[in-house]
Amino acid sequence: MAEHLDRYAFSQKAMRFDQGPPRGELAKALVGLCRANALRTDVHIRMMAFIDGSGELEATGPIGTAITARPRRTRSQTIEGVSAQISSWMRMPDNVMPARMKCNANYHNSRLAIMQSQRDGYDIPFLLNSRGKLAEAAAMCVFIARDGQLITPSGSNDILEESITRQTVIELAREYLGLETVERDVDRTELILAEEVFYCGTAAEITPVTSVDRMVIGGGRPGTITQRLIEIYQQIVRGKDNAYVANCCLLMTLALMVPPHHSLNIRSPVRCPHQVI
């Protein structure tokens, strides 16, 4: 949770938002929301700061905060893999819309690309940057494996905001598999030369890619490195790996019998971390 709150604070600063609820209050509200809903399954949590009031373009406040928590279905794509298309939509550069900011408006770039790819019969898109180098999957970071080496686009390639899952994958590959990740430019043709391709993100977790532009990757099924990273990651996020248990946030100690609610709204300057609506 700490890393996500750090990124949340940075994004508000970069957007020139006024100060919203303090960090401790946000954490308390998030945990309270999950407990109030007695959520005991995979959950996608969204915490959003927004400018309340009349909302002129130059407005910096007042700041409202909304937190939602909804159960997520088990994703068969993690097991079977997905098909990818090199999108005709270009990843927006840092001097247009900085990807480092976790900003709702930034997702429109990915939305256009994913709508196109799915209408063309693919599962996801890969976006290139203005130099024709690989930037990301739609709102997700990409890794390839070649000759026993893990490779991912460097931060100078307009990749997704300071990705927490990307950094986690780099650390897990080093600690558990003995693989150092090379961060560099990745050409589009390297995607089809790779033995393995996968993407990652908070919601996507780690998902294998088995074809790009209808060309098969590796053996056409999730590779050994990808599968091993998925296993390790799943153990950690479920608190089953003692080495990382301190990184997990305890949400439940007992089932709470309360009517279900799915969102929480905090509007400054009113402090109401337990108001569930």
C-alpha angles and dihedrals in degrees: 000000000000094000092049092051089049090054091045091054092047092050092052090050092049090049089051091237120166117250113288129191113325121263095253092053092050092051091048092049092049093051091043091053093053092047093047089055093043089226110188101163138065106305134191110216121196121191114188133182116201138177109252126198124045093337107219115184092252095046118123097181176159091329123217124189129210127186124189130184121190131170115254127218121238107266115229087193089076089064102034102032129227140255120245135202127204098239125227086218112093123224107252113249126241093251091058105039113352109229090204088075114084092222127155091225090060091064092067089078090056092042093058091049096047093047089053095047094049093048087051091054101261130116100226141001131236113214124211123207128236090279093054094252124132112270108168150306113265102302091335138096122244132221130184131193119216128168092347093308128117115222132184133172112270124242092262091069098078090256122172120293117291091308116216094193092049091055090046091054091050091052095045093049089053098043101039105024101029091236122140113209118229113216110204145115112306120204119218091242090059088069091067093039091054122103090214136016128186139159131213143197142141093278098028093046102186116335126178122229113213101180140021120201087349092302113125119244114220109318094343094259136081111295129235096256093047094048092048092050090050091052093049093045093050091051091052100046090050093052094247096122111078092201090066103028090108088062092061124090115226107229104165135040095160138001113273115215102215134129110272120260126173108197144042127202127200119185121189134267090021112082111212110147093161098048105117116187 
